[in-house]
């Protein structure tokens, strides 16, 4: 994946790098690894950081939380989500909102 977004058959793949216990939660830029930086204040235990990341991503992209499904990296900082929706229009809309 060259950037954080890629088309999927039923939506979009989104690569993120989550930083837990951050003093400044928010969406950062795209790192050299091609993942979108997401900082959350939640601790990395019991999926709290992942859930906080989903809430930030949903708010940032203007999508419902249920559209995001974690597919890789449940216990890792680097995660991959499938975002459900029409691939072409969803990809264009999400690219427009990348920092």
N, C-alpha and C positions, 0 to 999 in steps of 0.2 A: 504494500500500500504506500503510495507516494505521499499522500496527505492523510488527514484524519478521516476523510469521507470516501466511500466507494459504493457504487450501486450494488444492490443485492436483488435477487429475484422478486422479493416481496417487500422491499424497503431499501434501507441504507445501512451500511456497516459504519460504525463510528469508533475510532481508536482514541482512547483517552489515557492520560497518566495522572493518577489521583495522588495528591499530597494531603495526607490526613493531619489533623491537629494544627492546622494553619491559623495564624492570627488574623489573616486577611482572606477569608473565603471568597471565591469567585472564579471566573473563567479567564484563563490567560491565553497566550498565543500558542502557536503550533511549534513544538520543539524540533530539534534536529532529528529525533527519532520518528517524526511524522505524526505524533500523537498530540491531541489537544490537551493542554495543561488545565487541570481542575483542582483547585485547592478547597478543602472543606475543613471545618472546625471539629468535626466528629472524630472520635478515636477509631482506629482500625480494628475493631472487635465486634463480633456478632453481626457483621454486615452493615454496621452503622455508617461507615465512611462511604460505602458503595451506595447506600440509600440516599445519603446526603448529596452525593455526586449526581444521582438520577434527578433529584429535586432541582439542583442547580441547572443541569442540562435542559430539563423540561421547561423551566422558566426562561432560560436564555433563548432557546429556539422556539418558544411559544407553542409547545406540544404537550399533550397530556402525559403524565408519568407512566401510564400503562402502555404507551407506545414504545418504551425502552425495555429491552430484554437483555440481560447480561448473558453473553455467550462464552466468554473466556475471561479468566483472571479473577475469580471470586476472592482469592486470598492474596492477590498480587497488586502492586501499584498500577501496572499496565493492564488495562481492561479493554474489552471489545464488546460493544453493544450492537444489537440489531434494532434499528428504529423502524417501526412498522408504518407503512403508507405507500402511496404511489411513487415508485422509484424516481422517475424523471423529475416530477415537480417537487418532490421532497428534497432531492439532492440539490436542485437549484436554490430552493428556499434556505436550506441549511448552509450552503456555501456563501450565500449573501450575508449571513449572520456570523460568519467566522471572524474572530478578532484579527 
